[in-house]
Amino acid sequence: MEMNRWLIARASIFLWIMGLIKRMTIGVRVILIDGDKVLLIKHSYIPGWHFPGGGVDHAETIEEAAVREVREETGYEITAPLEFFGHYINTIPPRRDHVAVFVSHDFAKAVEFVRNREIIEIRWFPLADLPADASKATVARLEELAGDKPRARSWRD
């Protein structure tokens, strides 16, 4: 059956109502790897070091969100298609936040990073010498990427 205007409108209304009921959110994170180093960011509002990323905006694909977040948070521009790494559920209540993780080895500095009210620092770290205050999720994703542990279901595992 082809979607006519009525069916499109009906489906749109249904999906809007379900969005109000379920209130699921989707976020992205990008693991930027340069040889044996990884780029991490420090937020102003949560402790520790994390991968760049954030929420997916209305009418934006997860890939578009990932590219945008990297550019906004670090000043780097992704120069080749992202590699999808995995999908995780964030187990912080209400357990409706999903995180899509990508890996990139292809990027270039587009603009110089400027500290702002959201991101206070970016830094390259050797993969073998991560900061002590790297988030648990950051360390776990890098261990999964290296093949040192199986992929988890939960972002926080």
N, C-alpha and C positions, 0 to 999 in steps of 0.2 A: 504494500500500500504506500502510495506517495504522500508525503506530508503537505497538506494544504494549509492555508492560513489559519483555519479554525483549529486543526490539529496542532500546529505550531504554537498557537496562543494557549490552547489547553495544556500542552506539555510545559510551556513556560510558567504558567500559573501553578501547576502541580509542583514543579521543581522549586519555585520560589517559596511555596508553603512548606515543602519538605526542608528547605534551607533554614527557615525560621524554627522548625521543630528540632531538627538534628544539630544545627549550628556547628558543623564540622569545619575545621580550618586545615589549610594545606600550607606547609612551609617548605623551603628548599635550603640546602646547604651545599657548598662547593668546596671540594678538597683540591686546592691548587698545589701541584707538585712541580718543583724545579730541581731535577736531579735527585739529590738526597735531602732536600729541604721542603718544608711545608709552610704555607702562609697562614698565620692565625691572627685573629683580631681580639681586642679586649673592649667589651661594652662598658658604658658608664653605669648601667643599671643592674648588672649581674656580675658576680666574681668569675675570675678565671679566663682562660684563653679558649677560643672557639673558632670554628670554620666560619667564613663569611656566609651570609644568607639571611633569609627573612620570609615574610609572607608573600603568597601569590595574590596579586591584585585581580580585580574584576576584569574579565575578558583577556586574561593573560595566561599563556601556557606555563607549565612548570619550567621549561627550558628558558623561556623569555624572562621569567622571574629570576632564575638563577643568574643569567647574564647581567640583568639589571642590578641585582643585589651586589654582585662582585664589583661592578663598576662604581656603584654608589658608596660602598663601604671601604673599598681599597684603592680605587683609582686605576685598577687593571681592567683591560678589555680582553674578553675571551676571543681568540682568533681562529678557532676551529670548533667543529661540533663537540658538545660535551658528551662524556661517556656516562651513561646512567649506571650508578653503583648499587643502589638499593632503596627500599621503602621501609619506613619504620613508623610505629605508633608511639606517640609520646605518652607515657603512662602517668603523667601528672594529671590529676583530676581536672576536667571531667573526662579525660581519655578520648577526646575527639579530635586531637591534633595529629596530623600525619606529616611526616618529614620525608621528602624525596632528596636523595643524596647523589651528587654528580662528582666526577673527577675531571680535572683538566690539566694537561701538560702544555697547552698552547695558549699563551696569553702575552700581552705586552703592556707596559706601563703607558696609560693614556694621559693621566693627569697625576700630579703629585698629591699624595694623601695629605689631607688637612684634618687635624683633630676637630671633632664636632660634638654636639650634645649626645649623640648616640654611640659613636665609635671613638674611643680615646687613644687607641694605639693599634698599629699593625706591625707584625714582625715576622721575619723568616726564621724558622727553627730547624736545626738538623733533625731528621726523623729519628735518629738514635739518641737524641738528647732533648726531649720535649720539656717544657717548663713544668715544674712541680705542681703548679696550679692550673694545668690544662684540664678542661672539664672531662669528667668520666666518659661522656659520649664521644668527645674528640679522640681520646686515647683508644676507646673501643673500636671506632670506625677505622682508625689507622692500623690497629692490630688485625682487623678483618681484611683490610686492603692488602696487607702484607701476607695474608694467609696464615697468620699465627693463631687465629681463633675463628670458629664458624660464625656466620652472620646471625645476629640476634633479631628478634621480632620487635623488641622495644628499643626506642631511641636511647633510653637511660641505662640499658644493660651493656 
